[in-house]
Amino acid sequence: MPELLLQETSAYRTRRASVLRGEGDIYLYLEDVVGAEPETTSIVWVANFLPAPTDARAATPPGTPPRMGPGGTRHPEGCPELGQNLSLVWFEEGDAVALVDAEGVVAAIPGWAGRDDFYGYARYARGRSPLAWELTNEVRQVLDHKITESREFWNWRLGPVWPEIRSSGLAHLEQRVGPQDAAWPIGDAPYPELIASRHRFGHEDIWVTATTGLSAQRMAGVEQYLDVPDGATRIELAIARNSPDQAGAGIMGALATIPFGRCTWLGEGHTIGGVPGSYPAFGSDRAALLLTANPPFVPGQPPPDLSGLMRRGAPVTYLWIMLIDEEAFRMARGRDAGSSLADLTRHGATWIQ
């Protein structure tokens, strides 16, 4: 029976990391715990504490990962004992974790692990194997920087900072849109804290509902898809209506919990599909949501400029929610969101839903 050396769940309550000592080796596991049953996303070898087997398959008990062979470890005779000050460091995004001791990184499972025969890095690994990749000097420098950043983030974010996050976000919206006339909490999870607030846009019959709290932490996975993620890793959501109802807040209640409830991201051109009639408050033909930082508008009635909010030195992007029909949804999914937005503009769609 494996011995549990360390176990910790992320602050977002979506991933769990475990360090297990098995029959001659130690592994770091990362599991997704949002479903009914935990689901392993990646496993990385950490160390052999017995000599590496020449026939790894024969030495592996059924149902356990194999012990690293002699070609994949810097210590075929058995790795040094792990330090006494072992700890787990969660990356800010909540989708990745590192095992560290007083000397630095012991093993790490980054956000892109778990596919293409890559499952993580290990201090005692040599070369690249399906069990672990070598921790080169270049990789170590990147991970050291990420670990330092993440420690600083958690020291800040787990402290009493929500009142400041809330007040600065609301002050920004009041300056850019108008006075707040209502606010609601979003989601059932205690962390991260999220609210939606509604603001009248000047003296017009336009009400903007926007989130505050999403941008206080970076979303997971953005760097894997975008070359320049600045401005894309921290977002808030916004939606405009011609009446002061709660329909926008209702949609945000579902959308805003996605990034940190599922370890994923929302960005420019993303769509969330349904079927016609899924959003009756917005029209019987509305079938999906389209997110954009640059929604269409009619001459003389542009959306408020929501730029200027910064979180931990990075700009925050407000993504406007547009309700689209099935045809626009198919176009956005089949070609690209830009084509769909251009077509919506030609047909008179605007940022007001």
C-alpha positions as CSV (number, residue, x, y, z in Angstrom):
1,M,0.0,0.0,0.0
2,P,1.5,3.4,-1.0
3,E,2.5,5.8,1.8
4,L,1.0,9.2,1.5
5,L,3.8,11.7,2.2
6,L,2.0,15.0,1.3
7,Q,-1.4,15.9,0.0
8,E,-3.0,19.3,-0.6
9,T,-6.0,20.7,-2.5
10,S,-5.7,24.1,-4.3
11,A,-7.4,27.1,-3.0
12,Y,-9.9,26.9,-5.9
13,R,-10.9,23.4,-4.7
14,T,-10.5,22.1,-8.3
15,R,-7.2,20.2,-8.1
16,R,-5.5,17.9,-5.5
17,A,-1.8,17.1,-5.4
18,S,-0.4,14.0,-3.6
19,V,3.1,12.7,-3.1
20,L,3.1,8.9,-2.7
21,R,5.9,6.6,-1.7
22,G,5.4,3.2,-3.4
23,E,7.4,0.0,-3.8
24,G,10.8,1.5,-4.4
25,D,9.8,4.9,-5.8
26,I,8.0,8.2,-5.2
27,Y,5.5,9.9,-7.5
28,L,3.7,13.2,-7.6
29,Y,0.1,13.0,-8.6
30,L,-2.2,15.7,-9.8
31,E,-6.0,15.1,-9.8
32,D,-9.0,17.0,-11.0
33,V,-11.6,16.9,-8.1
34,V,-14.5,18.9,-9.6
35,G,-16.4,15.8,-10.7
36,A,-18.1,13.0,-8.7
37,E,-14.9,11.1,-8.5
38,P,-11.3,12.4,-8.6
39,E,-9.7,12.1,-12.1
40,T,-5.9,12.0,-12.5
41,T,-4.6,14.6,-14.9
42,S,-0.9,13.8,-14.6
43,I,1.6,11.7,-12.7
44,V,5.3,12.5,-12.6
45,W,8.1,10.3,-11.2
46,V,10.0,12.0,-8.4
47,A,12.7,9.5,-7.3
48,N,13.7,5.9,-6.9
49,F,14.8,5.0,-3.3
50,L,15.8,1.5,-4.4
51,P,18.2,0.6,-7.3
52,A,16.6,1.1,-10.8
53,P,15.4,-2.2,-12.2
54,T,16.8,-3.5,-15.4
55,D,13.3,-4.8,-16.3
56,A,10.9,-2.1,-15.1
57,R,7.8,-4.1,-16.1
58,A,8.7,-7.1,-14.1
59,A,9.4,-5.0,-11.1
60,T,6.1,-3.1,-11.2
61,P,3.3,-4.4,-9.0
62,P,-0.1,-4.5,-10.8
63,G,-2.0,-1.1,-10.7
64,T,1.1,1.0,-9.8
65,P,3.3,3.2,-12.0
66,P,6.7,1.7,-13.1
67,R,9.9,2.4,-11.3
68,M,12.2,4.5,-13.4
69,G,14.8,2.5,-15.3
70,P,18.5,3.1,-15.1
71,G,18.6,5.1,-18.3
72,G,16.1,7.7,-17.0
73,T,17.6,8.6,-13.7
74,R,20.7,10.4,-12.7
75,H,21.1,7.9,-9.7
76,P,20.6,4.3,-11.0
77,E,21.7,3.0,-7.6
78,G,18.9,4.9,-5.8
79,C,18.2,8.7,-5.5
80,P,19.3,10.8,-2.5
81,E,16.8,11.1,0.3
82,L,14.3,13.9,-0.1
83,G,14.8,16.9,2.1
84,Q,12.9,17.3,5.4
85,N,11.3,20.6,4.3
86,L,9.2,19.3,1.5
87,S,6.2,21.4,0.5
88,L,3.8,21.8,-2.4
89,V,3.5,25.1,-4.2
90,W,0.4,25.8,-6.3
91,F,0.9,28.0,-9.3
92,E,-1.3,31.1,-9.3
93,E,-3.6,29.6,-12.0
94,G,-4.5,26.6,-9.8
95,D,-3.9,24.0,-12.6
96,A,-0.2,23.2,-11.8
97,V,1.9,22.4,-8.8
98,A,5.6,22.0,-7.8
99,L,7.2,19.8,-5.1
100,V,10.0,21.8,-3.5
101,D,12.5,21.4,-0.7
102,A,15.2,23.7,0.8
103,E,17.3,23.2,-2.4
104,G,14.6,24.2,-4.8
105,V,12.4,22.2,-7.2
106,V,12.2,18.5,-6.7
107,A,9.4,17.8,-9.3
108,A,6.8,19.9,-11.1
109,I,3.6,19.3,-13.0
110,P,3.0,22.4,-15.2
111,G,-0.3,23.2,-16.7
112,W,0.5,21.6,-20.1
113,A,1.4,18.3,-18.6
114,G,-0.6,15.2,-19.3
115,R,-0.4,15.0,-23.0
116,D,2.1,14.2,-25.8
117,D,4.1,11.8,-23.5
118,F,4.9,14.7,-21.2
119,Y,3.8,14.5,-17.6
120,G,6.2,16.7,-15.7
121,Y,9.8,17.5,-14.6
122,A,12.0,15.9,-11.9
123,R,15.3,16.8,-10.4
124,Y,16.7,13.3,-10.6
125,A,15.4,12.5,-14.1
126,R,17.8,12.2,-17.0
127,G,16.8,13.0,-20.5
128,R,13.1,12.6,-21.4
129,S,11.0,9.6,-20.6
130,P,7.3,9.0,-20.3
131,L,7.8,9.0,-16.5
132,A,9.6,12.4,-16.2
133,W,11.6,14.9,-18.1
134,E,15.0,16.2,-17.0
135,L,15.1,19.4,-15.0
136,T,17.5,21.4,-17.2
137,N,19.1,24.6,-16.1
138,E,16.8,26.6,-18.4
139,V,13.6,24.8,-17.2
140,R,14.8,25.2,-13.6
141,Q,15.2,29.0,-14.0
142,V,11.7,29.2,-15.4
143,L,10.2,27.1,-12.7
144,D,12.1,29.0,-9.9
145,H,10.7,32.2,-11.2
146,K,7.2,30.8,-11.4
147,I,7.4,29.4,-7.9
148,T,8.6,32.7,-6.5
149,E,5.8,34.5,-8.3
150,S,3.2,32.0,-7.1
151,R,4.4,32.2,-3.5
152,E,4.1,36.0,-3.6
153,F,0.7,35.8,-5.1
154,W,-0.7,33.4,-2.5
155,N,0.8,35.4,0.3
156,W,-1.1,38.4,-1.0
157,R,-4.3,36.7,-2.3
158,L,-5.0,34.6,0.8
159,G,-4.7,37.6,3.0
160,P,-7.5,40.2,3.8
161,V,-7.4,41.8,0.3
162,W,-10.9,41.2,-1.0
163,P,-12.2,44.5,0.3
164,E,-9.5,46.3,-1.7
165,I,-10.1,44.2,-4.8
166,R,-13.9,44.8,-4.5
167,S,-13.6,48.6,-3.9
168,S,-11.0,49.2,-6.7
169,G,-13.1,47.2,-9.2
170,L,-16.3,49.0,-8.3
171,A,-14.6,52.4,-8.3
172,H,-13.3,51.7,-11.8
173,L,-16.7,50.8,-13.1
174,E,-18.3,53.8,-11.5
175,Q,-15.7,56.0,-13.2
176,R,-16.0,54.4,-16.6
177,V,-19.8,53.6,-16.7
178,G,-21.7,55.3,-13.9
179,P,-23.0,54.9,-10.4
180,Q,-23.7,51.5,-9.0
181,D,-27.4,50.8,-8.4
182,A,-27.2,47.1,-7.5
183,A,-24.8,44.3,-6.7
184,W,-25.0,40.5,-6.2
185,P,-22.6,37.8,-5.1
186,I,-21.7,35.2,-7.8
187,G,-21.2,31.5,-7.3
188,D,-21.4,29.2,-4.4
189,A,-17.7,28.6,-3.9
190,P,-16.1,30.6,-1.1
191,Y,-13.1,31.4,-3.2
192,P,-12.3,33.3,-5.3
193,E,-14.8,35.9,-4.3
194,L,-16.9,37.3,-7.2
195,I,-19.6,39.9,-7.5
196,A,-21.7,41.4,-10.3
197,S,-22.7,45.0,-10.1
198,R,-25.1,47.0,-12.3
199,H,-24.4,50.6,-13.4
200,R,-26.4,53.1,-15.4
201,F,-24.5,54.4,-18.4
202,G,-24.6,58.2,-18.0
203,H,-28.2,59.5,-18.4
204,E,-29.2,57.0,-21.1
205,D,-31.5,54.0,-20.6
206,I,-28.6,51.6,-20.7
207,W,-27.5,49.5,-17.8
208,V,-24.1,47.7,-17.7
209,T,-23.7,44.7,-15.4
210,A,-20.1,43.7,-14.9
211,T,-18.1,41.4,-12.7
212,T,-15.5,42.2,-10.1
213,G,-13.0,39.6,-8.8
214,L,-12.2,37.5,-11.8
215,S,-9.1,39.5,-12.6
216,A,-7.6,39.2,-9.2
217,Q,-6.1,35.9,-10.3
218,R,-4.6,34.7,-13.6
219,M,-6.6,32.1,-15.6
220,A,-5.2,28.8,-16.4
221,G,-4.0,27.7,-19.9
222,V,-3.8,31.1,-21.7
223,E,-0.1,30.8,-22.4
224,Q,-0.6,27.5,-24.2
225,Y,-2.7,29.2,-26.9
226,L,-1.6,32.8,-27.1
227,D,2.0,34.0,-27.9
228,V,1.4,37.3,-26.0
229,P,-0.9,36.6,-23.1
230,D,-0.6,40.0,-21.4
231,G,-4.1,41.4,-21.1
232,A,-5.7,38.0,-21.8
233,T,-4.8,36.3,-18.5
234,R,-6.9,38.7,-16.4
235,I,-10.5,39.4,-17.4
236,E,-13.8,40.7,-16.2
237,L,-17.1,40.2,-17.9
238,A,-19.7,42.9,-18.9
239,I,-23.1,42.9,-20.5
240,A,-25.4,45.8,-21.4
241,R,-29.2,46.0,-21.3
242,N,-31.9,48.7,-22.0
243,S,-33.6,48.0,-18.7
244,P,-32.4,47.5,-15.1
245,D,-33.1,43.8,-14.9
246,Q,-31.1,40.9,-13.5
247,A,-30.9,38.9,-16.7
248,G,-27.3,39.9,-17.2
249,A,-26.3,39.0,-13.7
250,G,-27.9,35.6,-14.2
251,I,-25.8,34.8,-17.2
252,M,-22.7,36.0,-15.4
253,G,-23.4,33.7,-12.5
254,A,-22.8,30.8,-14.8
255,L,-20.0,32.3,-16.9
256,A,-17.8,33.8,-14.2
257,T,-17.4,30.5,-12.3
258,I,-16.0,28.7,-15.4
259,P,-12.3,29.7,-15.3
260,F,-11.5,28.8,-11.7
261,G,-14.2,26.1,-11.4
262,R,-12.8,24.2,-14.4
263,C,-9.1,25.3,-14.6
264,T,-9.6,26.9,-18.0
265,W,-9.9,30.3,-19.6
266,L,-12.3,32.6,-21.3
267,G,-11.1,34.9,-24.1
268,E,-11.7,36.9,-27.2
269,G,-14.1,35.2,-29.6
270,H,-14.9,32.3,-27.2
271,T,-18.4,30.9,-27.6
272,I,-20.6,29.0,-25.2
273,G,-23.3,27.2,-27.1
274,G,-26.8,26.0,-26.3
275,V,-30.0,25.7,-28.3
276,P,-32.5,28.3,-29.5
277,G,-34.6,29.4,-26.5
278,S,-31.8,28.9,-24.0
279,Y,-31.9,32.6,-23.0
280,P,-35.6,33.6,-23.1
281,A,-35.0,37.0,-21.5
282,F,-32.9,37.9,-24.6
283,G,-35.2,36.5,-27.3
284,S,-36.6,33.1,-28.3
285,D,-33.9,32.7,-31.0
286,R,-30.9,33.3,-28.8
287,A,-28.8,30.1,-28.7
288,A,-25.3,31.0,-27.6
289,L,-23.0,33.5,-26.0
290,L,-20.1,35.2,-27.8
291,L,-17.3,37.0,-25.8
292,T,-15.5,40.0,-27.3
293,A,-13.5,43.0,-26.1
294,N,-14.7,45.0,-29.2
295,P,-18.4,44.6,-29.6
296,P,-20.2,46.2,-32.6
297,F,-22.1,49.5,-32.1
298,V,-24.1,52.0,-34.0
299,P,-22.6,55.4,-34.8
300,G,-22.9,57.7,-31.9
301,Q,-23.5,55.0,-29.3
302,P,-20.2,53.3,-28.5
303,P,-19.8,51.2,-25.4
304,P,-18.0,52.7,-22.4
305,D,-14.2,52.4,-22.4
306,L,-13.5,49.9,-19.6
307,S,-9.7,49.9,-20.1
308,G,-7.4,51.1,-17.4
309,L,-7.9,48.6,-14.5
310,M,-4.7,46.9,-13.5
311,R,-4.2,43.9,-11.3
312,R,-0.7,43.0,-10.0
313,G,0.9,45.0,-12.8
314,A,-1.1,43.5,-15.6
315,P,-3.9,45.1,-17.6
316,V,-7.5,43.7,-17.2
317,T,-9.6,43.0,-20.3
318,Y,-13.4,43.4,-20.0
319,L,-15.1,40.9,-22.3
320,W,-18.6,41.9,-23.4
321,I,-21.2,39.2,-23.6
322,M,-23.3,39.0,-26.8
323,L,-26.3,36.8,-27.2
324,I,-26.3,35.3,-30.7
325,D,-28.6,33.0,-32.7
326,E,-27.8,29.6,-34.0
327,E,-26.5,30.8,-37.4
328,A,-24.0,33.2,-35.8
329,F,-22.9,30.5,-33.4
330,R,-22.3,28.1,-36.3
331,M,-20.3,30.8,-38.1
332,A,-18.2,31.6,-35.1
333,R,-17.4,27.9,-34.5
334,G,-17.0,26.9,-38.1
335,R,-14.8,29.8,-39.3
336,D,-13.9,32.3,-36.7
337,A,-15.4,34.8,-34.3
338,G,-14.2,37.7,-36.3
339,S,-16.4,36.7,-39.3
340,S,-19.3,36.2,-37.0
341,L,-18.9,39.6,-35.4
342,A,-18.5,41.3,-38.9
343,D,-21.7,39.6,-40.0
344,L,-23.5,40.7,-36.8
345,T,-22.4,44.2,-37.4
346,R,-23.7,44.2,-40.9
347,H,-27.1,43.0,-39.6
348,G,-27.3,45.8,-37.0
349,A,-26.3,44.0,-33.8
350,T,-24.8,46.1,-31.0
351,W,-23.2,45.8,-27.6
352,I,-26.6,46.3,-26.0
353,Q,-28.4,43.0,-25.6
